Amino acid sequence: MTARRPPRVAVALGATAATALLGPSFRVTKQRLTPPPAILSAMAGEFSFDVVSDFERQELVNAVDQARREIGTRYDFKNIPAEIDLEAEQLVLLTDSEMHLRAILDVLQSKLHKRGIDLKVLNPQKPEQAARGNLRQQVKLRRGIADDLARDLNKKIRGAHPKVQVRIEGDKLRVSSKDKDNLQAVIRDLRAMELEVPLQFTNYR
């Protein structure tokens, strides 16, 4: 006697129910369920990674705190104003001379390096006159890949690696290919470039 198969049950989900069940990264359009790009790439047998320019904010905070403590104990800064202010997108250094500005920056760079932050994130500006005869120097923090650089990197990657796909996504690049070796070759080429900004490679899938 042939075993009977259990009946198939079709369940129709509305857009709200499907989103609640599968998560907000899925889109429901005209009864079709569209997975997010990362899942689509995996389903197509593609590998990918992101090219970013970033740093750990907490590590920056720790490095600045350590630099302040060291400067506060140094004999060459005794009775001399020496400040490092950390703002959202820059550091502001304040002291009495260019020599001491360089010394503060040297200490700061040393602490950043020890905490694993690429020194290319620092973009020192020209010192300016401040109150009481002091000097102030802004040090911009490089974060994110600017539009011009993103377009240039996109063009270079596509030219050197025609089997690789590149998308600009905000301040980062998404690089994908069906061959992992192609992605490794792109990473090697990017690491060999002399750029003003540091690059990291994340979300390797």
C-alpha positions as MATLAB code, in Angstrom:
seq = 'MTARRPPRVAVALGATAATALLGPSFRVTKQRLTPPPAILSAMAGEFSFDVVSDFERQELVNAVDQARREIGTRYDFKNIPAEIDLEAEQLVLLTDSEMHLRAILDVLQSKLHKRGIDLKVLNPQKPEQAARGNLRQQVKLRRGIADDLARDLNKKIRGAHPKVQVRIEGDKLRVSSKDKDNLQAVIRDLRAMELEVPLQFTNYR';
ca = [
       0.000    0.000    0.000;
       1.432    3.330   -1.076;
       2.006    5.801    1.737;
      -0.107    8.883    1.465;
       1.721   12.227    1.258;
       0.675   14.885    3.722;
      -1.380   17.599    2.076;
       0.403   20.794    1.107;
      -0.755   23.894    2.900;
      -0.409   27.271    1.214;
      -0.123   30.217    3.550;
      -0.569   33.714    2.200;
       1.202   36.407    4.170;
       0.445   40.087    3.877;
       3.285   42.615    3.636;
       3.050   43.529    7.330;
       3.006   39.905    8.489;
       5.904   38.931    6.201;
       8.018   41.823    7.436;
       7.281   40.923   11.059;
       8.213   37.281   10.425;
      11.337   37.739    8.290;
      12.625   41.109    9.436;
      12.718   44.672    8.013;
      15.573   43.900    5.579;
      13.123   41.966    3.367;
      10.822   43.880    1.045;
       7.377   42.676   -0.034;
       6.188   44.088   -3.374;
       3.133   42.771   -5.225;
       3.177   39.519   -3.258;
       6.870   38.978   -4.076;
       9.440   38.700   -1.312;
      12.758   40.437   -2.065;
      15.725   39.544    0.190;
      18.350   42.184    1.023;
      21.382   42.587   -1.328;
      23.741   40.518    0.863;
      21.398   37.503    0.701;
      20.847   37.967   -3.024;
      24.624   37.883   -3.576;
      24.962   34.701   -1.529;
      22.083   33.085   -3.471;
      23.824   33.980   -6.737;
      27.090   32.390   -5.566;
      28.900   35.722   -5.234;
      31.459   36.830   -2.676;
      31.893   40.421   -1.572;
      33.550   42.843    0.841;
      33.292   46.532    1.714;
      36.047   49.109    1.320;
      35.751   51.678    4.118;
      37.807   54.393    5.768;
      37.017   54.440    9.456;
      38.409   54.157   12.983;
      37.199   53.148   16.410;
      35.981   56.283   18.158;
      36.556   54.815   21.622;
      40.176   54.008   20.764;
      40.626   57.631   19.690;
      39.164   58.799   23.012;
      41.562   56.499   24.892;
      44.564   57.722   22.879;
      43.706   61.372   23.559;
      43.337   60.682   27.298;
      46.732   58.955   27.375;
      48.374   61.807   25.453;
      46.947   64.378   27.883;
      48.294   62.439   30.865;
      51.771   62.094   29.373;
      51.995   65.753   28.417;
      50.871   66.714   31.917;
      53.889   64.917   33.424;
      56.577   66.144   30.995;
      59.143   68.654   32.223;
      59.230   70.534   28.881;
      55.539   71.395   29.337;
      55.860   72.587   32.928;
      53.937   75.867   33.447;
      53.077   75.925   29.724;
      49.503   75.717   28.362;
      48.977   72.441   26.525;
      45.493   71.320   25.530;
      43.983   68.642   23.308;
      40.255   69.076   22.698;
      38.407   66.237   20.989;
      35.436   67.380   18.912;
      33.092   65.460   16.627;
      35.174   65.763   13.461;
      38.491   67.191   14.595;
      41.045   67.648   17.335;
      42.090   71.119   18.477;
      45.587   71.581   19.918;
      46.560   74.659   21.944;
      49.952   75.664   23.310;
      52.482   78.519   23.266;
      54.675   77.718   20.226;
      55.003   75.670   17.040;
      57.692   73.579   18.729;
      55.259   72.536   21.443;
      52.495   71.965   18.893;
      54.787   69.486   17.127;
      55.592   67.841   20.451;
      51.886   67.435   21.312;
      51.194   65.987   17.867;
      54.109   63.554   18.227;
      52.764   62.278   21.555;
      49.268   61.968   20.108;
      50.500   60.038   17.062;
      52.412   57.650   19.301;
      49.312   56.892   21.379;
      47.139   56.443   18.278;
      49.625   54.036   16.734;
      49.755   51.934   19.898;
      45.954   51.676   19.890;
      45.844   50.491   16.289;
      44.599   53.685   14.628;
      46.175   54.526   11.271;
      47.919   57.901   11.452;
      46.421   58.841    8.084;
      43.192   59.672    9.909;
      44.942   62.860   11.087;
      44.888   65.847    8.748;
      46.741   68.692   10.522;
      45.873   72.230    9.436;
      48.004   75.355    9.540;
      48.481   76.740   13.089;
      46.586   79.932   13.922;
      47.037   82.673   16.479;
      44.963   82.258   19.657;
      44.363   84.344   22.786;
      47.233   85.333   25.105;
      49.867   84.790   22.426;
      49.183   81.062   22.105;
      48.822   78.983   18.955;
      45.878   76.811   17.989;
      45.986   73.978   15.462;
      43.023   72.080   14.083;
      43.614   68.435   13.198;
      40.798   67.203   10.970;
      39.779   63.557   11.314;
      39.536   61.701    8.028;
      36.554   59.360    8.037;
      34.691   57.894    5.077;
      35.661   57.746    1.392;
      34.958   61.057   -0.355;
      32.958   61.066   -3.593;
      35.915   61.930   -5.850;
      38.101   59.218   -4.348;
      35.269   56.682   -4.501;
      34.786   57.341   -8.221;
      38.537   57.117   -8.841;
      38.846   53.822   -6.960;
      35.783   52.480   -8.766;
      37.359   53.275  -12.146;
      40.732   51.768  -11.211;
      39.254   48.555   -9.810;
      37.035   48.029  -12.850;
      39.929   48.724  -15.222;
      42.305   46.281  -13.540;
      39.723   43.609  -12.677;
      36.988   43.379  -15.354;
      35.366   40.349  -13.694;
      34.705   42.294  -10.500;
      31.617   44.417   -9.775;
      31.946   47.643   -7.783;
      29.175   49.768   -6.275;
      29.520   53.087   -4.481;
      27.349   53.007   -1.366;
      27.529   56.330    0.450;
      31.046   56.731    1.848;
      32.136   53.145    1.121;
      32.548   50.733   -1.801;
      31.029   47.276   -2.185;
      33.197   44.927   -4.273;
      31.800   41.570   -5.411;
      32.803   38.665   -7.626;
      32.064   34.988   -8.153;
      35.763   34.239   -7.619;
      37.395   34.848   -4.217;
      40.811   35.145   -5.881;
      39.612   38.212   -7.784;
      38.632   39.875   -4.509;
      41.999   39.087   -2.944;
      43.693   40.662   -5.967;
      41.632   43.832   -5.536;
      42.610   44.035   -1.865;
      46.296   43.666   -2.750;
      46.049   46.453   -5.334;
      44.259   48.796   -2.930;
      46.815   48.187   -0.191;
      49.617   49.045   -2.614;
      48.121   52.453   -3.467;
      49.576   55.593   -1.916;
      46.453   57.300   -0.587;
      45.949   60.105    1.917;
      43.189   58.186    3.674;
      43.474   54.777    5.353;
      41.420   51.932    3.892;
      39.969   48.909    5.677;
      38.262   45.847    4.219;
      35.213   44.639    6.114;
      32.084   42.473    5.849;
      33.843   39.796    3.811;
      31.203   37.320    2.669;
];
